Amino acid sequence: MQTPRADPPRPESSAPGRAERVALALAAVQTALFVLYFARSLHPIPRWDFYDWVTGYLDASSVSHYLWRLHNEHRLVVNKLLVIADVELLGGRLWPLSCAGLASLVGWAAIVLRAILRDEEAPRGLRFCIAGGMLFVLFPTYSLDDYTYPTNLQLTFVTFFFVVAIACLLRAGSSNGWLAASLATAVAASLSSANGLLAWPILLVLAWRLAERRMVLLGVAVAGVATIALYLVGYAAPGHASGYMSSATDLLRFLSYLVAYFGMPWVSVEALRPLGLAIGLTTLLLATITVVRLGLGRRILERREALALGLLLFAGGTGLLTSFGRMNVGPHPAHRYTIFAIVAQAGLLLAAMTPLRRLWAADRAKRRISILTLAPMPLLLVQQVWVGEFAVDRAVWFAKLEHALLAGDRRPEITQPIYPDRQRLEYHLSRLAERRIYLYRLDPPGSEGR
């Protein structure tokens, strides 16, 4: 039986100290640098799967068939709707899709930050510290590829809709309208990526831990079963989803991939792989402990804790599914999965506020928390600039590839980074040229020099 949590004493109301204010100011610099490097590193040319999405639309017998057609294991309805809008309304410009991804990040980041800053049981100084740390977690330039490279945007959209679904669920106890909004955004998450199907069992767990009324539990259960059943109509597992565990070796490969999943992006850099594995293992262990503590505890969760539990369950669920499906595909997870490592870190930081509230009352512990928050920030800002400049260099390189393609250069070193199948690439380019979109739009970037 869950028992209500007794209200703790009201926190002190004194203003945050200098260290907390400096931490928040540095976090604002981190965020500003992210936006700056986002603008400077936008991919100028479609890559890989994006060609399949565009020509899939141009060649489709109907829009409904195009939207519902599987891409690997995913139904990317949200992504494809944006592709249609980009082609038909904007003439194929690519960057508006990236801006939609950035808006999604800002949207779910705002929900997380609101949960921190509105925790009235926490002193304002602690809220400043946690909010500053959260900005460093959510806006690293090493995650830019998830926003500047439109083929990765489904992971951004599914995270946004999932977090909004939780935020609406937290208010569903008092209004059927909020319940309807939660269900609608959970459906949108399901139609952004197969990972979005995790929203339904997670929402059920959260509704139970929040002791919501039966109407909420019933609504989530019925909508979830209906959405999953519809999703599976005509579903076929992709060829690369060949995960299986028939031996101890397979289990070790699975666990190794799972640890690496939460150590992204460092595990993908050979020199930093040990660091990445250490971060991944630590994140996985802390997340497991936190999920058990929040998920199986007796007291009713606070809203912030429910959001933290949801983020951790979502990150953990994507990690388990991806590790099982792709552990035989490569030595480490693709860089695009970095966003889910970030989701896990955000969940851990949110959950940490509860024990930190108790520690903050002691002056010595308060100073230590402030120092531990502030100390790594200058180094992280150096990383922010270094990785950001690398992202800009990549964007410049892709712009050169665009010029080479338009000049007729079809050497492998030009075509392989853009699309691996040379013959299929020629077809994609011909279809884009017919519609005068993307590379062939009427006002391509740098056209003055051509």
C-alpha positions, 0 to 999 in steps of 0.5 A, spaced: 500 500 500 502 506 498 502 511 503 502 519 502 509 523 503 509 527 509 510 534 508 517 536 509 519 543 513 519 549 508 526 551 506 530 557 507 528 563 502 534 566 502 537 568 495 542 563 492 549 564 493 555 567 488 557 559 486 550 558 485 549 564 480 556 563 477 553 556 475 547 558 472 551 563 468 556 558 465 550 554 464 547 559 460 553 560 456 553 553 455 546 553 452 548 559 448 554 556 445 549 550 443 545 554 439 550 558 436 554 551 433 547 549 431 546 554 426 553 554 424 553 546 423 546 545 419 547 539 414 547 543 407 545 536 403 541 530 405 544 524 407 543 516 407 535 515 409 533 522 408 533 520 400 529 514 401 524 518 405 523 524 399 523 519 393 519 515 397 514 520 398 515 522 390 514 515 388 508 513 393 501 511 390 498 515 396 500 519 402 497 514 407 501 509 404 507 513 404 506 515 411 504 508 414 510 504 410 515 501 415 522 504 415 526 499 418 522 497 425 519 504 425 513 508 423 515 515 422 509 518 421 511 525 424 518 525 420 514 524 414 509 529 415 515 534 416 518 531 409 512 533 405 511 540 408 518 541 407 518 539 399 511 542 398 511 548 402 518 550 403 521 547 396 526 542 400 530 546 404 532 541 410 534 546 415 527 547 417 526 540 419 533 541 423 529 547 427 523 543 428 528 538 432 531 544 436 524 546 438 523 539 440 529 539 444 527 546 447 520 544 449 522 538 453 528 541 456 523 547 458 519 541 462 524 538 465 527 545 468 520 547 470 520 541 474 526 543 478 525 550 479 518 549 481 520 544 486 518 549 492 521 544 497 528 545 495 532 551 497 533 556 491 540 555 491 539 548 490 534 549 484 539 554 481 545 548 482 541 543 479 538 547 473 545 549 471 547 542 471 541 540 467 543 545 462 550 542 461 546 535 460 541 537 455 545 542 451 552 539 449 555 540 442 556 532 442 549 531 441 548 536 435 548 530 430 541 529 433 538 535 431 542 538 425 542 531 421 535 530 419 535 523 419 536 522 426 530 527 428 525 521 429 529 520 436 528 528 438 521 528 436 519 521 440 523 524 446 519 530 446 512 527 445 514 522 451 516 528 455 510 532 454 505 525 455 508 525 462 507 532 463 500 532 461 499 525 465 501 529 472 495 533 471 490 528 469 488 527 476 484 533 476 482 534 468 480 529 463 482 534 458 489 533 461 488 526 460 486 526 453 492 531 451 497 525 455 494 520 450 494 524 444 502 525 445 503 518 447 500 516 440 504 522 437 510 519 440 508 512 438 508 515 431 515 518 431 519 512 432 518 504 435 521 507 441 515 511 442 511 504 444 514 504 450 510 510 453 504 506 454 507 501 459 511 507 462 505 511 463 501 506 466 507 505 471 507 512 473 499 513 473 500 507 479 505 510 482 502 517 483 495 514 485 491 516 479 484 515 479 482 509 475 479 513 469 486 515 468 489 508 469 483 505 464 484 510 459 492 509 458 491 502 458 485 502 453 489 507 448 495 503 449 493 497 447 489 500 441 495 504 439 500 498 439 495 493 436 494 498 430 502 499 430 502 492 428 498 491 422 502 489 417 508 489 421 515 486 419 521 485 423 527 488 419 533 484 417 538 487 421 534 486 427 537 479 428 538 479 436 538 473 440 542 470 446 543 463 445 550 463 449 554 466 454 558 470 449 551 473 446 549 475 453 556 478 454 555 482 447 549 484 449 551 487 456 557 490 453 553 494 448 548 496 453 553 499 457 556 502 451 549 505 449 549 509 456 557 511 455 555 515 448 558 518 445 565 517 448 565 510 447 565 511 439 572 515 440 578 509 441 582 514 446 576 515 450 573 508 450 575 506 457 572 513 460 566 512 456 565 504 458 566 507 465 561 512 464 556 507 461 556 502 467 556 508 472 549 511 469 546 504 468 548 502 475 545 508 478 539 508 473 537 501 476 538 503 483 534 509 482 528 505 478 528 500 483 527 506 489 522 510 485 518 504 482 517 500 488 517 505 494 511 505 498 510 513 498 506 516 492 511 520 488 512 527 487 511 530 480 518 531 479 520 524 481 515 521 477 518 525 471 525 522 473 522 515 473 519 516 466 525 518 463 529 513 466 525 507 464 524 510 457 532 511 456 533 504 459 527 501 455 530 504 448 537 501 451 535 494 452 531 494 445 537 497 441 542 492 444 538 486 443 536 488 436 543 491 434 548 488 438 551 484 432 551 490 427 557 494 430 562 494 435 558 500 439 552 504 438 551 509 433 552 516 435 545 518 434 543 514 440 547 519 444 540 522 446 538 517 450 544 517 454 542 524 455 535 522 457 538 517 462 543 523 465 537 528 466 533 523 469 538 521 474 539 529 476 532 530 477 531 524 482 538 526 485 534 533 488 530 529 493 536 526 497 540 533 496 534 537 499 536 534 505 544 535 505 543 542 503 541 544 510 548 543 512 552 548 510 558 544 509 554 539 504 551 545 501 558 548 499 561 541 497 554 541 492 556 548 489 563 546 488 562 539 485 557 543 480 561 548 479 568 545 478 567 541 471 563 547 468 569 550 465 572 544 462 565 542 459 565 549 456 572 548 453 569 541 450 563 545 448 567 549 443 572 544 441 566 539 439 562 545 436 568 547 432 568 539 429 561 540 427 562 546 423 568 543 420 564 537 418 558 541 415 563 545 411 566 538 408 559 536 406 558 543 403 564 541 399 561 534 397 555 538 395 559 542 390 562 536 388 556 532 386 553 538 382 559 538 378 558 531 376 564 528 381 562 521 383 568 518 386 567 513 392 570 518 397 564 523 394 558 519 394 559 514 400 558 519 405 552 521 402 549 515 400 552 508 400 549 505 393 551 509 387 546 506 383 540 508 387 544 515 389 543 517 381 536 515 382 535 519 388 538 525 385 534 525 378 528 525 382 530 531 386 533 535 380 526 534 377 522 537 383 528 542 383 528 541 391 534 540 396 541 540 392 537 542 386 532 548 388 532 554 385 537 558 390 542 553 393 547 556 398 553 558 394 550 558 387 553 565 386 560 562 385 557 556 380 
